[in-house]
Amino acid sequence: MSLSNKVAVITGAASGIGKDIARAFIAQGAKVAIADLNIEAANATAREFDPTGQLAMGVGMNVMDEAQVDTGIDLVASKFGGIDILISNAGIQIVNPIEAFSFADWKKLLAIHLDGAFLTTRASLKHMYKQGRGGSIIYMGSVHSKLASVLKAPYVTAKHGLEGLARVVAKEGAKHGVRSNVICPGFVRTPLVDKQIPEQAKELGMSEEDVIKKVMLKDTVDGEFTTVDDVARTAVFLAGFPTNALTGQSIVVSHGWFMQ
């Protein structure tokens, strides 16, 4: 299940989970495109991982912009000789009760998570199908792909939607050797989660400590956050799996928060 010489595009990869996945992929011999809204951060991350530019490149990409996505994916394919893996990881979080949620915030969150997943998938599949060497598409879902939480209506909706997209891609891509799966992490201590803690504390009238213990981690088996390394190891496993035996699935990485 080697990733040697595989070409991977990882969105939202200049920080957080995406950055650790990129680091793990390069360690496994892959060539990685750090795709991020912040091109300066993307280029800096690529240089951090590989100053030579032979194994990593930065790509400025707003995943909601069709032209930017198509151009960015084509650029990666041209430089590295194709596209073998897509990690659709770019995402944001906005918390509010439904009655206070602005329509603009609802549309923004869905666009980044779902439109972005669709656009990057479509652009990557064109190369994967043409190349004839198969491929792997991995969506960054969440335990919220399985469950709901208060204050997160668009996020839960989007994460559920990614499972549907992954299953369609699995069916359509099978004859081309393209697999599609979803990683569903529990709470990972990234800036995205750190931002939620005071926001939820305010909305729920709780202390930040109680938000962590009684909301975020209360249903885990050990009261522990999922780590970026946990998620990166899962991504390496899914990206390198050699057959269609593992496709159309969601892998929950959550310290037992959700058990299938």
C-alpha positions in Angstrom: 0.0 0.0 0.0 2.9 2.3 -0.8 2.3 6.0 -1.7 5.7 6.2 -3.5 5.5 8.6 -6.5 1.7 9.0 -6.1 0.5 12.6 -6.6 -1.8 14.0 -4.0 -3.8 17.2 -3.8 -4.8 18.2 -0.3 -7.1 21.2 0.2 -6.9 23.3 3.3 -3.4 21.9 3.7 -1.5 24.9 5.0 -2.6 24.2 8.6 -4.3 21.8 10.9 -5.4 18.3 9.7 -4.5 19.0 6.1 -0.9 19.9 6.9 -0.3 16.8 9.0 -1.8 14.6 6.2 0.6 16.3 3.7 3.5 15.7 6.0 2.6 12.0 6.4 2.1 11.6 2.6 5.5 13.1 1.8 7.1 10.7 4.4 5.5 7.9 2.5 7.0 9.0 -0.8 4.1 10.9 -2.3 4.3 14.2 -4.2 2.0 16.6 -2.6 0.2 19.8 -3.7 -0.6 22.0 -0.7 -3.8 23.7 -1.9 -5.0 26.5 0.3 -6.9 29.8 0.1 -3.8 31.5 1.5 -1.2 31.0 -1.3 1.6 32.5 0.9 0.9 29.9 3.6 0.6 27.2 1.0 4.0 28.0 -0.5 5.6 28.3 3.0 4.3 24.9 3.9 5.5 23.4 0.7 9.0 24.9 1.3 8.9 23.7 4.9 8.3 20.1 3.8 10.5 20.1 0.7 12.8 23.1 -0.1 13.8 21.5 -3.4 10.2 21.7 -4.8 10.5 18.2 -6.1 8.0 16.6 -3.7 5.8 19.5 -2.6 4.2 22.6 -4.2 1.9 25.3 -3.0 -1.3 26.1 -4.9 -3.6 29.0 -4.2 -7.1 27.6 -4.4 -10.5 28.9 -3.3 -12.5 25.7 -3.5 -15.7 27.6 -4.1 -14.2 29.1 -7.4 -14.7 26.7 -10.3 -12.0 28.4 -12.4 -9.4 28.4 -9.6 -10.1 24.7 -8.8 -9.8 23.6 -12.5 -6.7 25.6 -13.1 -5.1 24.5 -9.8 -5.7 20.8 -10.4 -4.4 21.1 -14.0 -1.3 22.9 -12.7 -0.5 20.1 -10.3 -1.1 17.4 -12.9 1.2 19.2 -15.3 4.0 19.6 -12.8 3.9 16.2 -11.1 2.5 14.0 -14.0 -1.1 13.4 -13.0 -3.4 13.2 -10.0 -3.7 10.0 -8.0 -5.2 11.2 -4.7 -7.5 14.0 -3.6 -8.0 14.8 0.0 -11.0 17.2 0.2 -10.2 18.7 3.5 -10.9 22.5 3.3 -13.6 23.6 5.8 -14.8 26.1 8.2 -17.1 26.2 11.3 -19.8 28.6 12.3 -21.9 28.0 15.3 -25.3 29.5 16.0 -28.8 28.3 16.8 -30.9 27.9 13.7 -33.1 30.9 14.4 -30.1 33.1 14.6 -28.2 31.7 11.6 -27.8 34.1 8.7 -28.6 32.7 5.3 -25.2 34.1 4.1 -23.3 32.0 6.7 -25.4 28.9 5.8 -24.6 29.3 2.1 -20.9 30.0 2.8 -20.4 26.9 4.9 -22.2 24.6 2.5 -20.3 26.1 -0.4 -16.9 25.5 1.1 -17.7 21.9 2.3 -20.0 20.6 -0.5 -19.4 22.8 -3.6 -15.6 22.6 -2.8 -15.8 18.8 -2.6 -17.7 18.6 -5.9 -15.5 20.9 -7.8 -12.2 19.4 -6.7 -13.6 15.9 -7.3 -14.8 16.7 -10.8 -11.4 18.3 -11.7 -9.4 15.4 -10.2 -11.6 12.6 -11.8 -11.0 14.0 -15.3 -7.3 13.3 -14.8 -7.7 10.0 -12.9 -10.0 8.6 -15.6 -7.7 9.7 -18.4 -4.6 8.3 -16.8 -6.0 4.9 -16.4 -4.1 4.1 -13.2 -7.0 4.4 -10.7 -7.0 6.8 -7.8 -8.3 7.6 -4.3 -10.6 10.4 -3.2 -11.0 11.0 0.5 -13.4 13.4 2.0 -12.9 14.9 5.4 -16.2 14.2 7.2 -16.8 14.2 10.9 -18.6 12.3 13.6 -21.2 14.9 12.5 -21.5 12.9 9.3 -23.3 10.4 11.6 -24.8 12.5 14.4 -26.2 15.9 15.1 -25.2 18.6 17.6 -26.9 21.8 18.5 -25.7 25.1 17.0 -24.2 23.3 13.9 -27.1 23.0 11.4 -25.1 23.7 8.2 -22.0 21.9 9.3 -24.0 18.7 10.2 -25.9 19.0 6.9 -22.6 19.4 4.9 -20.9 16.5 6.6 -23.8 14.2 6.0 -23.8 15.3 2.4 -20.2 14.3 1.9 -21.1 10.7 2.6 -23.7 10.8 -0.2 -21.2 12.2 -2.6 -18.5 9.7 -1.7 -20.9 6.8 -2.4 -21.8 8.1 -5.8 -18.1 8.6 -6.6 -17.4 5.0 -5.4 -20.1 3.7 -7.8 -19.1 5.8 -10.8 -15.4 5.5 -10.3 -15.2 1.7 -9.7 -14.8 0.9 -13.4 -11.9 3.3 -13.6 -10.2 1.9 -10.4 -11.1 5.1 -8.4 -12.0 4.6 -4.8 -13.8 7.0 -2.6 -14.1 7.1 1.2 -14.8 9.5 4.1 -12.8 10.0 7.3 -15.0 11.0 10.2 -12.9 12.4 13.0 -14.1 13.3 16.4 -13.0 16.6 17.9 -9.4 17.4 16.9 -7.7 20.1 18.8 -7.0 22.5 15.8 -7.6 26.2 15.6 -11.1 25.4 14.1 -12.0 23.6 17.3 -10.3 26.0 19.6 -12.5 28.8 18.1 -15.6 26.8 18.9 -14.9 26.3 22.6 -15.6 30.0 23.7 -18.4 30.3 21.2 -20.2 27.2 22.5 -19.5 28.3 26.1 -21.3 31.6 25.4 -24.2 30.0 23.6 -24.7 27.2 26.1 -24.0 29.2 29.3 -21.2 26.9 30.3 -17.6 27.3 31.2 -15.0 26.4 28.5 -13.8 23.5 30.6 -17.3 22.1 30.8 -17.7 22.5 27.0 -14.7 20.3 26.5 -15.6 17.7 29.1 -19.4 17.7 29.0 -20.1 18.5 25.3 -17.1 17.7 23.1 -15.6 14.7 24.8 -18.4 13.4 27.0 -19.2 10.4 24.7 -15.7 9.3 24.0 -14.4 6.2 25.8 -11.4 7.9 27.4 -12.2 11.7 27.4 -9.4 12.3 24.8 -9.3 14.5 21.7 -8.7 12.8 18.4 -5.2 13.9 17.2 -4.1 15.1 13.8 -1.8 12.1 13.7 -4.7 9.8 14.2 -6.4 11.3 11.1 -3.2 11.4 9.0 -2.5 7.7 9.6 -6.1 6.9 8.5 -5.6 9.0 5.4 -2.4 7.1 4.5 -4.2 3.8 4.9 -7.1 4.7 2.8 -5.1 6.4 0.1 -2.8 3.4 -0.3 -5.5 0.7 -0.2 -5.0 -1.3 -3.4 -8.5 -2.5 -4.4 -12.2 -1.6 -4.6 -12.8 -3.8 -1.6 -12.6 -0.6 0.5 -14.7 2.1 -1.2 -17.9 4.0 -0.5 -17.1 3.7 3.3 -16.7 6.1 6.2 -14.1 5.4 8.8 -14.9 6.9 12.2 -11.8 8.1 14.1 -13.2 9.4 17.4 -12.0 7.6 20.5 -15.3 5.7 20.5 -17.6 8.7 20.3 -19.6 7.0 17.6 -19.5 3.3 17.1 -20.9 1.7 14.0 
